[in-house]
Amino acid sequence: MSKNQLVYDVNDKPAFGKNLVFAFQQVLAIMAATIAVPTIIGLPTQIPAAILGAGLGTIVYLLFTKFKSPVIISSSFAFLSSLSTALAFGYCGIILGGILAGLVYVVLALIIKFAGSKWVSKLMPPVIIGPTVALIGLSLAGSAMGDIVKASGLKEVAGELVSVTNGSYNLVALLCGLVTLITICICSTQKRFKMGRLIPFIIGIGAGYAVASFFSIFGYACNVEYLQIVNWKPLVDNFAALGDSTASVGAKFQSFLNYPDFALIEAIRELVTGNVNDAVKAATKGVATTLTWAGVGEVALAFIPVALVVFAEHIADHKNLGSIIGRDLVEGEPGLCRTLLGDGVGSMAGTVFGICPNTTYGESVGCVAITKNASVSTIFLAAIMCIVLSFISPLMALLRTIPACVMGGVCLTLYGFIAVSGLKMFKDINLGDNKNLFTVSTILIAGIGGLSIKIPYALAGDGTVTKTITITSIATALVLGIIVHAIINAIEKKQGGDGNEEEVKEEPQSLITGAVAPNATFEVGVDVVKAAEEKAREEEVVEELREEEKAIETAESSDKE
């Protein structure tokens, strides 16, 4: 292992056969969230395009970061509200929004290029970045726990089987998710088989899928809906044309190879025909129109403010990744300027060829942390794999059959590692200091509590709000933390020389320490202990010097007498 406990460091290149397996594991890690974005906005047919956009965006990101930052970028949840606004203007609106979001990153990168990145670390020190990273993992916990108890089966509606995700609690689904979780834990911690530690997610998903399939076979055979955990309908639909004698050769060929619906192609069709895509009309319940000048303004208002705030999340992600791989990606190599350019231009590519702006994926970071494989060659191969998979129909269909409960078991470990990584970043911070205490508590409580900011920008005739810009809870919590920390810092600087230093020393250092014991402190970490020991030694030296001076003065007085 390398000095930072990595099995494969950033520049290491695993054997090609092994690397294919490692890359596929990264693809599986990001798959659930990647396909969720087009599904949530009402365009599930764009799932292959979203995966294609993730692959192309990641390659662009790696090129800009000089292949020094091992992470996949894919569909961003931060822009879900913005995408809903853009969808009202068809694919043209979506592409415009993605380009505007990417341009915000490009402009910020140029500012940092000339102004440097030191101010970023001052604006967002570990006491802010740490709890924000932890919050990213903690805020996703509800999603993982919601999935782990869901069964994704089939249900007969009007004589036809349709795909459903049963939102009610399902104990069998929970069992499948826990099998996945425990298998991943065993593979990651055992020491006999090195390959098992490197591909715990593939083995875990395989075990969970096998258990889910076992119950599902009995569920469908005995018509027991509670046991129908796996939905094989995507696979059945994919090969339906092969059993249809009236189907064309082209339709049968598409059962094996098919191209994604590029957002750019769909946007060009809208411009040529003057009508929005039928899928977009269905997603917006018929209200979608072609892009207008007023629409340009709405899309800009929906994307630009969100991109400005997500900039802070970008820094948090790279600080977290840097702590895992033992490199400073923000102030070192490749530097914040390059990571921003990679993320921004990668988002543009992901939107034009996919369906939405991209962002660095915590699931990918978690995969690096758990497997100890930070090889950029694995990330690059995973990006190529995403591009290839988006054209292979059977594999796309197979990935869509992985039950939500199985992915919930995977996400439990991934999101947990993100949260723990954030907690480790501020474990040596003195939380006995009110400034740190209030900063951390503000970020955690606002974020976990789900505090978001909704800025109205359109009103109906009766004065009610019809359209808003939504700032996510993570971004809101981060901004609040920065504001609280800056205000207390300013007050401390202003009062630093007011002559009350001795008085302040006698006061409790925090609400907690004051409640427990008047003079108690909760300083933690080796650095704090060393600082206290050095201060004590300095005081001893000063006292000795004073005694020596007194002795000299006494001796001189005696000589004079």
GUSENU-171899 format. One record per residue (C-alpha): chain; x, y, z. Coordinates in nm, 2 decimals, padded with zeros to 4 digits. Example, Ala and Ser with C-alpha at 12.3 -4.5 7.8 and 13.67 -1.06 7.14 Angstrom:
<sites>
SITE  ch       x       y       z
SITE   A   01.23  -00.45   00.78
SITE   A   01.37  -00.11   00.71
</sites>
This chain:
<sites>
SITE  ch       x       y       z
SITE   A   00.00   00.00   00.00
SITE   A   00.10   00.36  -00.05
SITE   A   00.17   00.59   00.24
SITE   A  -00.19   00.71   00.24
SITE   A  -00.31   00.34   00.27
SITE   A  -00.43   00.31  -00.09
SITE   A  -00.40  -00.02  -00.27
SITE   A  -00.38   00.17  -00.60
SITE   A  -00.27   00.53  -00.59
SITE   A  -00.38   00.80  -00.84
SITE   A  -00.12   00.72  -01.10
SITE   A  -00.12   00.34  -01.06
SITE   A  -00.25   00.13  -01.34
SITE   A  -00.41  -00.21  -01.24
SITE   A  -00.39  -00.50  -01.49
SITE   A  -00.64  -00.45  -01.77
SITE   A  -00.86  -00.75  -01.67
SITE   A  -00.88  -00.64  -01.31
SITE   A  -00.93  -00.28  -01.41
SITE   A  -01.24  -00.37  -01.62
SITE   A  -01.40  -00.52  -01.30
SITE   A  -01.30  -00.22  -01.09
SITE   A  -01.44   00.02  -01.35
SITE   A  -01.77  -00.17  -01.37
SITE   A  -01.79  -00.14  -00.99
SITE   A  -01.77   00.24  -01.02
SITE   A  -02.04   00.23  -01.28
SITE   A  -02.27   00.03  -01.04
SITE   A  -02.19   00.28  -00.76
SITE   A  -02.31   00.58  -00.96
SITE   A  -02.59   00.40  -01.15
SITE   A  -02.88   00.45  -00.90
SITE   A  -02.84   00.82  -00.87
SITE   A  -02.76   00.87  -01.24
SITE   A  -03.08   00.71  -01.36
SITE   A  -03.29   00.87  -01.09
SITE   A  -03.26   01.23  -01.22
SITE   A  -03.42   01.17  -01.57
SITE   A  -03.69   00.96  -01.39
SITE   A  -03.77   01.23  -01.14
SITE   A  -03.82   01.50  -01.40
SITE   A  -04.04   01.27  -01.60
SITE   A  -03.81   01.16  -01.88
SITE   A  -03.72   00.79  -01.81
SITE   A  -03.65   00.73  -02.18
SITE   A  -03.35   00.95  -02.13
SITE   A  -03.18   00.71  -01.89
SITE   A  -02.93   00.59  -02.16
SITE   A  -02.85   00.95  -02.25
SITE   A  -02.79   01.04  -01.88
SITE   A  -02.54   00.75  -01.86
SITE   A  -02.37   00.86  -02.18
SITE   A  -02.35   01.22  -02.05
SITE   A  -02.19   01.09  -01.73
SITE   A  -01.92   00.91  -01.94
SITE   A  -01.85   01.21  -02.17
SITE   A  -01.86   01.46  -01.88
SITE   A  -01.61   01.25  -01.68
SITE   A  -01.37   01.23  -01.97
SITE   A  -01.38   01.61  -02.01
SITE   A  -01.33   01.65  -01.64
SITE   A  -01.03   01.42  -01.64
SITE   A  -00.87   01.60  -01.93
SITE   A  -00.90   01.94  -01.75
SITE   A  -00.77   01.80  -01.42
SITE   A  -00.47   01.64  -01.60
SITE   A  -00.59   01.29  -01.48
SITE   A  -00.51   01.38  -01.12
SITE   A  -00.86   01.37  -00.96
SITE   A  -01.01   01.02  -00.94
SITE   A  -01.39   01.08  -00.94
SITE   A  -01.68   01.04  -01.18
SITE   A  -01.91   01.33  -01.25
SITE   A  -02.27   01.25  -01.33
SITE   A  -02.63   01.38  -01.31
SITE   A  -02.66   01.65  -01.04
SITE   A  -02.96   01.65  -00.79
SITE   A  -02.89   02.01  -00.71
SITE   A  -03.05   02.12  -01.04
SITE   A  -03.37   01.91  -01.02
SITE   A  -03.58   02.22  -00.95
SITE   A  -03.40   02.41  -01.23
SITE   A  -03.45   02.13  -01.47
SITE   A  -03.83   02.13  -01.40
SITE   A  -03.83   02.50  -01.50
SITE   A  -03.63   02.44  -01.81
SITE   A  -03.84   02.14  -01.92
SITE   A  -04.13   02.38  -01.98
SITE   A  -03.93   02.50  -02.28
SITE   A  -03.83   02.16  -02.41
SITE   A  -03.49   02.03  -02.48
SITE   A  -03.37   02.37  -02.59
SITE   A  -03.44   02.50  -02.24
SITE   A  -03.25   02.21  -02.08
SITE   A  -02.95   02.26  -02.30
SITE   A  -02.95   02.64  -02.23
SITE   A  -02.97   02.58  -01.86
SITE   A  -02.68   02.33  -01.86
SITE   A  -02.46   02.57  -02.06
SITE   A  -02.54   02.86  -01.83
SITE   A  -02.45   02.64  -01.52
SITE   A  -02.13   02.54  -01.68
SITE   A  -02.04   02.89  -01.77
SITE   A  -02.08   03.00  -01.41
SITE   A  -01.80   02.75  -01.32
SITE   A  -01.59   02.87  -01.61
SITE   A  -01.61   03.23  -01.49
SITE   A  -01.53   03.13  -01.13
SITE   A  -01.23   02.93  -01.25
SITE   A  -01.10   03.24  -01.44
SITE   A  -01.14   03.45  -01.12
SITE   A  -00.95   03.19  -00.92
SITE   A  -00.68   03.17  -01.19
SITE   A  -00.60   03.54  -01.14
SITE   A  -00.69   03.59  -00.77
SITE   A  -00.56   03.25  -00.64
SITE   A  -00.74   03.00  -00.42
SITE   A  -00.60   03.09  -00.08
SITE   A  -00.92   03.30  -00.01
SITE   A  -01.13   02.99  -00.06
SITE   A  -00.96   02.81   00.23
SITE   A  -01.00   03.12   00.45
SITE   A  -01.37   03.15   00.35
SITE   A  -01.43   02.78   00.41
SITE   A  -01.19   02.63   00.67
SITE   A  -01.22   02.28   00.80
SITE   A  -01.48   02.38   01.06
SITE   A  -01.71   02.46   00.77
SITE   A  -01.60   02.21   00.51
SITE   A  -01.60   01.92   00.75
SITE   A  -01.96   01.93   00.86
SITE   A  -02.07   02.02   00.51
SITE   A  -01.92   01.70   00.37
SITE   A  -02.07   01.50   00.66
SITE   A  -02.40   01.66   00.58
SITE   A  -02.39   01.55   00.22
SITE   A  -02.38   01.19   00.35
SITE   A  -02.63   01.24   00.63
SITE   A  -02.88   01.42   00.41
SITE   A  -02.89   01.12   00.17
SITE   A  -02.95   00.87   00.45
SITE   A  -03.33   00.91   00.42
SITE   A  -03.31   00.82   00.05
SITE   A  -03.10   00.51   00.11
SITE   A  -03.33   00.39   00.40
SITE   A  -03.64   00.46   00.19
SITE   A  -03.50   00.24  -00.09
SITE   A  -03.39  -00.04   00.13
SITE   A  -03.75  -00.14   00.23
SITE   A  -03.90  -00.10  -00.12
SITE   A  -03.99  -00.39  -00.36
SITE   A  -03.98  -00.32  -00.73
SITE   A  -04.21  -00.57  -00.90
SITE   A  -04.49  -00.60  -01.15
SITE   A  -04.86  -00.54  -01.09
SITE   A  -05.16  -00.63  -01.31
SITE   A  -05.36  -00.31  -01.41
SITE   A  -05.65  -00.34  -01.65
SITE   A  -05.53  -00.69  -01.76
SITE   A  -05.17  -00.57  -01.83
SITE   A  -04.86  -00.60  -01.62
SITE   A  -04.70  -00.27  -01.54
SITE   A  -04.38  -00.18  -01.34
SITE   A  -04.44  -00.06  -00.99
SITE   A  -04.22   00.04  -00.69
SITE   A  -04.41  -00.05  -00.38
SITE   A  -04.36   00.24  -00.15
SITE   A  -04.50   00.04   00.15
SITE   A  -04.26  -00.13   00.40
SITE   A  -04.15  -00.47   00.28
SITE   A  -03.96  -00.70   00.51
SITE   A  -03.83  -00.92   00.23
SITE   A  -03.69  -00.62   00.05
SITE   A  -03.52  -00.52   00.38
SITE   A  -03.37  -00.87   00.40
SITE   A  -03.23  -00.84   00.05
SITE   A  -03.08  -00.49   00.13
SITE   A  -02.92  -00.62   00.45
SITE   A  -02.77  -00.92   00.26
SITE   A  -02.61  -00.67   00.02
SITE   A  -02.48  -00.45   00.31
SITE   A  -02.34  -00.74   00.51
SITE   A  -02.18  -00.90   00.21
SITE   A  -02.01  -00.57   00.13
SITE   A  -01.89  -00.53   00.49
SITE   A  -01.75  -00.89   00.49
SITE   A  -01.57  -00.85   00.16
SITE   A  -01.42  -00.51   00.26
SITE   A  -01.28  -00.62   00.59
SITE   A  -01.16  -00.98   00.53
SITE   A  -00.79  -01.02   00.47
SITE   A  -00.76  -01.35   00.28
SITE   A  -00.88  -01.25  -00.06
SITE   A  -00.74  -00.92  -00.19
SITE   A  -00.97  -00.91  -00.49
SITE   A  -01.27  -00.93  -00.26
SITE   A  -01.16  -00.61  -00.08
SITE   A  -01.13  -00.44  -00.42
SITE   A  -01.48  -00.53  -00.56
SITE   A  -01.71  -00.55  -00.26
SITE   A  -01.99  -00.37  -00.43
SITE   A  -02.01  -00.61  -00.73
SITE   A  -02.01  -00.91  -00.49
SITE   A  -02.26  -00.74  -00.26
SITE   A  -02.50  -00.64  -00.54
SITE   A  -02.47  -01.00  -00.68
SITE   A  -02.56  -01.15  -00.35
SITE   A  -02.85  -00.92  -00.29
SITE   A  -02.98  -00.97  -00.64
SITE   A  -02.96  -01.35  -00.61
SITE   A  -03.17  -01.34  -00.28
SITE   A  -03.42  -01.10  -00.44
SITE   A  -03.45  -01.32  -00.75
SITE   A  -03.51  -01.63  -00.53
SITE   A  -03.81  -01.47  -00.35
SITE   A  -03.93  -01.31  -00.68
SITE   A  -03.96  -01.64  -00.86
SITE   A  -04.19  -01.77  -00.59
SITE   A  -04.37  -01.44  -00.58
SITE   A  -04.46  -01.45  -00.95
SITE   A  -04.52  -01.82  -00.96
SITE   A  -04.76  -01.81  -00.66
SITE   A  -04.90  -01.46  -00.74
SITE   A  -04.78  -01.32  -00.41
SITE   A  -04.71  -00.95  -00.46
SITE   A  -04.52  -00.92  -00.13
SITE   A  -04.25  -01.15  -00.26
SITE   A  -04.22  -00.98  -00.60
SITE   A  -03.89  -00.79  -00.53
SITE   A  -03.73  -00.78  -00.88
SITE   A  -03.89  -00.62  -01.18
SITE   A  -03.77  -00.81  -01.50
SITE   A  -04.01  -00.61  -01.73
SITE   A  -03.73  -00.39  -01.88
SITE   A  -03.55  -00.71  -02.00
SITE   A  -03.87  -00.86  -02.13
SITE   A  -03.96  -00.54  -02.31
SITE   A  -03.62  -00.51  -02.46
SITE   A  -03.64  -00.85  -02.63
SITE   A  -04.02  -00.82  -02.71
SITE   A  -03.94  -00.74  -03.08
SITE   A  -03.76  -01.07  -03.13
SITE   A  -04.08  -01.26  -03.06
SITE   A  -04.29  -01.04  -03.28
SITE   A  -04.32  -01.17  -03.63
SITE   A  -04.44  -00.83  -03.76
SITE   A  -04.15  -00.64  -03.61
SITE   A  -03.90  -00.49  -03.86
SITE   A  -03.54  -00.60  -03.88
SITE   A  -03.44  -00.26  -03.74
SITE   A  -03.66  -00.30  -03.43
SITE   A  -03.51  -00.65  -03.37
SITE   A  -03.16  -00.50  -03.41
SITE   A  -03.24  -00.24  -03.15
SITE   A  -03.29  -00.52  -02.90
SITE   A  -02.91  -00.55  -02.89
SITE   A  -02.78  -00.21  -03.00
SITE   A  -02.96   00.13  -02.98
SITE   A  -02.85   00.49  -02.96
SITE   A  -02.96   00.72  -02.68
SITE   A  -03.19   01.01  -02.75
SITE   A  -02.93   01.29  -02.75
SITE   A  -03.07   01.61  -02.60
SITE   A  -02.89   01.81  -02.88
SITE   A  -03.07   01.61  -03.16
SITE   A  -03.40   01.65  -02.98
SITE   A  -03.34   02.02  -02.95
SITE   A  -03.26   02.06  -03.32
SITE   A  -03.59   01.88  -03.40
SITE   A  -03.78   02.12  -03.18
SITE   A  -03.62   02.42  -03.37
SITE   A  -03.69   02.27  -03.71
SITE   A  -04.05   02.15  -03.64
SITE   A  -04.15   02.43  -03.40
SITE   A  -04.29   02.17  -03.16
SITE   A  -04.16   02.02  -02.84
SITE   A  -04.10   01.65  -02.80
SITE   A  -04.40   01.43  -02.71
SITE   A  -04.21   01.29  -02.40
SITE   A  -04.16   01.65  -02.28
SITE   A  -04.53   01.73  -02.33
SITE   A  -04.62   01.42  -02.12
SITE   A  -04.37   01.52  -01.85
SITE   A  -04.51   01.87  -01.83
SITE   A  -04.87   01.77  -01.87
SITE   A  -04.90   01.95  -02.21
SITE   A  -04.78   02.29  -02.09
SITE   A  -04.44   02.28  -02.26
SITE   A  -04.36   02.53  -02.54
SITE   A  -04.07   02.61  -02.75
SITE   A  -03.80   02.84  -02.61
SITE   A  -03.88   03.21  -02.61
SITE   A  -03.69   03.52  -02.51
SITE   A  -03.89   03.53  -02.18
SITE   A  -03.80   03.16  -02.14
SITE   A  -03.43   03.24  -02.17
SITE   A  -03.47   03.48  -01.87
SITE   A  -03.66   03.22  -01.67
SITE   A  -03.40   02.95  -01.74
SITE   A  -03.11   03.18  -01.65
SITE   A  -03.28   03.27  -01.32
SITE   A  -03.34   02.90  -01.25
SITE   A  -02.98   02.78  -01.31
SITE   A  -02.73   03.06  -01.24
SITE   A  -02.80   03.12  -00.87
SITE   A  -02.80   02.74  -00.80
SITE   A  -02.47   02.70  -00.98
SITE   A  -02.31   02.98  -00.77
SITE   A  -02.41   02.80  -00.45
SITE   A  -02.32   02.45  -00.57
SITE   A  -01.97   02.60  -00.63
SITE   A  -01.92   02.56  -00.25
SITE   A  -02.03   02.19  -00.26
SITE   A  -01.77   02.14  -00.54
SITE   A  -01.50   02.26  -00.30
SITE   A  -01.64   02.04  -00.02
SITE   A  -01.63   01.73  -00.25
SITE   A  -01.27   01.79  -00.36
SITE   A  -01.15   01.86   00.00
SITE   A  -01.31   01.53   00.10
SITE   A  -01.16   01.34  -00.19
SITE   A  -00.82   01.50  -00.12
SITE   A  -00.83   01.39   00.24
SITE   A  -00.90   01.03   00.12
SITE   A  -00.62   01.01  -00.14
SITE   A  -00.37   01.22   00.06
SITE   A  -00.34   01.51  -00.18
SITE   A  -00.46   01.87  -00.18
SITE   A  -00.67   01.89  -00.49
SITE   A  -00.78   02.25  -00.42
SITE   A  -00.45   02.44  -00.35
SITE   A  -00.22   02.17  -00.49
SITE   A  -00.25   01.97  -00.81
SITE   A  -00.46   02.00  -01.02
SITE   A  -00.59   02.30  -00.83
SITE   A  -00.94   02.45  -00.79
SITE   A  -00.92   02.64  -01.12
SITE   A  -00.88   02.31  -01.32
SITE   A  -01.14   02.12  -01.12
SITE   A  -01.39   02.40  -01.18
SITE   A  -01.32   02.40  -01.55
SITE   A  -01.35   02.03  -01.57
SITE   A  -01.68   02.03  -01.38
SITE   A  -01.82   02.32  -01.58
SITE   A  -01.73   02.21  -01.93
SITE   A  -01.81   01.85  -01.82
SITE   A  -02.16   01.97  -01.72
SITE   A  -02.21   02.13  -02.06
SITE   A  -02.11   01.80  -02.23
SITE   A  -02.33   01.60  -02.00
SITE   A  -02.63   01.82  -02.08
SITE   A  -02.58   01.85  -02.45
SITE   A  -02.54   01.47  -02.50
SITE   A  -02.73   01.36  -02.19
SITE   A  -03.01   01.54  -02.00
SITE   A  -02.87   01.75  -01.71
SITE   A  -02.57   01.92  -01.56
SITE   A  -02.31   01.70  -01.39
SITE   A  -02.14   01.72  -01.06
SITE   A  -01.87   01.52  -00.88
SITE   A  -02.04   01.21  -00.73
SITE   A  -02.01   01.13  -00.36
SITE   A  -02.09   00.76  -00.45
SITE   A  -01.78   00.75  -00.66
SITE   A  -01.57   00.91  -00.38
SITE   A  -01.72   00.66  -00.13
SITE   A  -01.62   00.38  -00.37
SITE   A  -01.26   00.51  -00.37
SITE   A  -01.26   00.53   00.01
SITE   A  -01.39   00.18   00.07
SITE   A  -01.19  -00.01  -00.20
SITE   A  -00.87   00.20  -00.15
SITE   A  -00.85   00.22  -00.53
SITE   A  -00.78   00.58  -00.64
SITE   A  -00.65   00.49  -00.98
SITE   A  -00.75   00.75  -01.24
SITE   A  -00.72   00.48  -01.51
SITE   A  -01.01   00.30  -01.33
SITE   A  -01.22   00.62  -01.35
SITE   A  -01.13   00.67  -01.71
SITE   A  -01.22   00.31  -01.80
SITE   A  -01.55   00.35  -01.61
SITE   A  -01.63   00.66  -01.82
SITE   A  -01.56   00.47  -02.14
SITE   A  -01.78   00.19  -02.01
SITE   A  -02.07   00.43  -01.94
SITE   A  -02.05   00.55  -02.30
SITE   A  -02.04   00.19  -02.44
SITE   A  -02.32   00.07  -02.21
SITE   A  -02.55   00.35  -02.32
SITE   A  -02.56   00.19  -02.66
SITE   A  -02.60  -00.18  -02.55
SITE   A  -02.97  -00.23  -02.49
SITE   A  -02.96  -00.56  -02.30
SITE   A  -02.71  -00.43  -02.04
SITE   A  -02.91  -00.11  -02.00
SITE   A  -03.22  -00.32  -01.94
SITE   A  -03.04  -00.55  -01.70
SITE   A  -02.91  -00.26  -01.49
SITE   A  -03.26  -00.12  -01.46
SITE   A  -03.38  -00.45  -01.31
SITE   A  -03.15  -00.41  -01.00
SITE   A  -03.40  -00.37  -00.71
SITE   A  -03.42  -00.05  -00.52
SITE   A  -03.36  -00.24  -00.19
SITE   A  -03.03  -00.38  -00.32
SITE   A  -02.91  -00.04  -00.42
SITE   A  -03.03   00.09  -00.08
SITE   A  -02.79  -00.16   00.09
SITE   A  -02.51  -00.03  -00.13
SITE   A  -02.59   00.34  -00.07
SITE   A  -02.60   00.28   00.31
SITE   A  -02.23   00.21   00.30
SITE   A  -02.14   00.48   00.05
SITE   A  -02.33   00.76   00.22
SITE   A  -02.20   00.65   00.55
SITE   A  -01.84   00.68   00.43
SITE   A  -01.91   01.03   00.30
SITE   A  -02.05   01.13   00.64
SITE   A  -01.76   00.98   00.83
SITE   A  -01.51   01.14   00.60
SITE   A  -01.66   01.48   00.68
SITE   A  -01.66   01.41   01.06
SITE   A  -01.29   01.32   01.04
SITE   A  -01.21   01.65   00.87
SITE   A  -01.31   01.85   01.18
SITE   A  -01.24   01.59   01.46
SITE   A  -00.94   01.80   01.58
SITE   A  -01.14   02.12   01.59
SITE   A  -01.19   02.26   01.94
SITE   A  -01.57   02.25   01.98
SITE   A  -01.53   02.41   02.32
SITE   A  -01.49   02.73   02.13
SITE   A  -01.83   02.89   02.08
SITE   A  -01.73   03.01   01.73
SITE   A  -01.67   02.65   01.62
SITE   A  -01.96   02.51   01.81
SITE   A  -02.21   02.75   01.66
SITE   A  -02.07   02.71   01.31
SITE   A  -02.09   02.33   01.31
SITE   A  -02.43   02.32   01.48
SITE   A  -02.58   02.57   01.23
SITE   A  -02.46   02.36   00.93
SITE   A  -02.57   02.02   01.07
SITE   A  -02.91   02.12   01.20
SITE   A  -03.01   02.34   00.91
SITE   A  -02.90   02.07   00.66
SITE   A  -03.04   01.77   00.84
SITE   A  -03.36   01.96   00.91
SITE   A  -03.40   02.03   00.54
SITE   A  -03.39   02.41   00.54
SITE   A  -03.40   02.52   00.18
SITE   A  -03.44   02.87   00.03
SITE   A  -03.72   02.93  -00.22
SITE   A  -03.69   03.26  -00.40
SITE   A  -04.01   03.37  -00.58
SITE   A  -03.97   03.53  -00.92
SITE   A  -04.31   03.50  -01.08
SITE   A  -04.65   03.60  -00.93
SITE   A  -05.01   03.53  -01.05
SITE   A  -05.27   03.80  -01.09
SITE   A  -05.39   03.74  -00.73
SITE   A  -05.04   03.79  -00.59
SITE   A  -04.97   03.42  -00.52
SITE   A  -04.62   03.28  -00.61
SITE   A  -04.62   03.06  -00.91
SITE   A  -04.25   03.01  -00.97
SITE   A  -03.95   02.99  -00.74
SITE   A  -03.57   02.93  -00.75
SITE   A  -03.49   02.66  -00.50
SITE   A  -03.15   02.65  -00.31
SITE   A  -03.10   02.30  -00.17
SITE   A  -03.08   02.24   00.20
SITE   A  -02.71   02.15   00.18
SITE   A  -02.62   02.47  -00.01
SITE   A  -02.84   02.67   00.24
SITE   A  -02.67   02.51   00.54
SITE   A  -02.32   02.58   00.39
SITE   A  -02.41   02.95   00.32
SITE   A  -02.54   02.99   00.68
SITE   A  -02.23   02.83   00.82
SITE   A  -02.01   03.07   00.63
SITE   A  -02.22   03.37   00.75
SITE   A  -02.22   03.26   01.11
SITE   A  -01.84   03.19   01.11
SITE   A  -01.76   03.53   00.94
SITE   A  -01.98   03.73   01.18
SITE   A  -01.82   03.57   01.49
SITE   A  -01.47   03.62   01.34
SITE   A  -01.54   03.98   01.28
SITE   A  -01.66   04.03   01.64
SITE   A  -01.36   03.85   01.78
SITE   A  -01.12   04.07   01.57
SITE   A  -01.30   04.39   01.68
SITE   A  -01.29   04.29   02.05
SITE   A  -00.94   04.14   02.04
SITE   A  -00.76   04.44   02.18
SITE   A  -01.02   04.58   02.42
SITE   A  -00.82   04.52   02.73
SITE   A  -01.06   04.25   02.87
SITE   A  -00.83   03.95   02.78
SITE   A  -00.78   03.85   03.15
SITE   A  -01.15   03.88   03.22
SITE   A  -01.23   03.67   02.91
SITE   A  -00.99   03.40   03.03
SITE   A  -01.19   03.35   03.34
SITE   A  -01.52   03.30   03.15
SITE   A  -01.65   02.96   03.03
SITE   A  -01.51   02.88   02.69
SITE   A  -01.85   02.75   02.56
SITE   A  -02.21   02.69   02.66
SITE   A  -02.12   02.32   02.71
SITE   A  -01.81   02.37   02.92
SITE   A  -01.98   02.64   03.13
SITE   A  -02.27   02.41   03.21
SITE   A  -02.05   02.12   03.31
SITE   A  -01.76   02.30   03.50
SITE   A  -01.68   02.67   03.51
SITE   A  -01.31   02.62   03.41
SITE   A  -01.34   02.30   03.20
SITE   A  -01.24   02.28   02.83
SITE   A  -01.30   02.01   02.57
SITE   A  -01.00   02.06   02.36
SITE   A  -00.92   01.75   02.15
SITE   A  -00.64   01.65   01.93
SITE   A  -00.26   01.61   01.95
SITE   A  -00.19   01.96   01.82
SITE   A  -00.40   02.12   02.10
SITE   A  -00.22   01.91   02.37
SITE   A   00.12   02.00   02.23
SITE   A   00.02   02.37   02.22
SITE   A  -00.08   02.36   02.59
SITE   A   00.24   02.19   02.69
SITE   A   00.45   02.44   02.50
SITE   A   00.26   02.73   02.66
SITE   A   00.32   02.57   03.01
SITE   A   00.69   02.54   02.93
SITE   A   00.71   02.90   02.82
SITE   A   00.54   03.01   03.14
SITE   A   00.80   02.81   03.34
SITE   A   01.09   02.97   03.15
SITE   A   00.95   03.32   03.20
SITE   A   00.91   03.25   03.58
SITE   A   01.27   03.12   03.60
SITE   A   01.40   03.44   03.42
SITE   A   01.21   03.66   03.67
SITE   A   01.36   03.47   03.96
SITE   A   01.71   03.51   03.81
SITE   A   01.65   03.88   03.77
SITE   A   01.54   03.91   04.13
SITE   A   01.84   03.72   04.25
SITE   A   02.08   03.95   04.04
SITE   A   01.90   04.26   04.18
SITE   A   01.94   04.13   04.53
SITE   A   02.31   04.05   04.48
SITE   A   02.37   04.40   04.33
SITE   A   02.20   04.56   04.63
SITE   A   02.42   04.36   04.87
SITE   A   02.74   04.47   04.68
SITE   A   02.64   04.84   04.70
SITE   A   02.59   04.81   05.08
</sites>
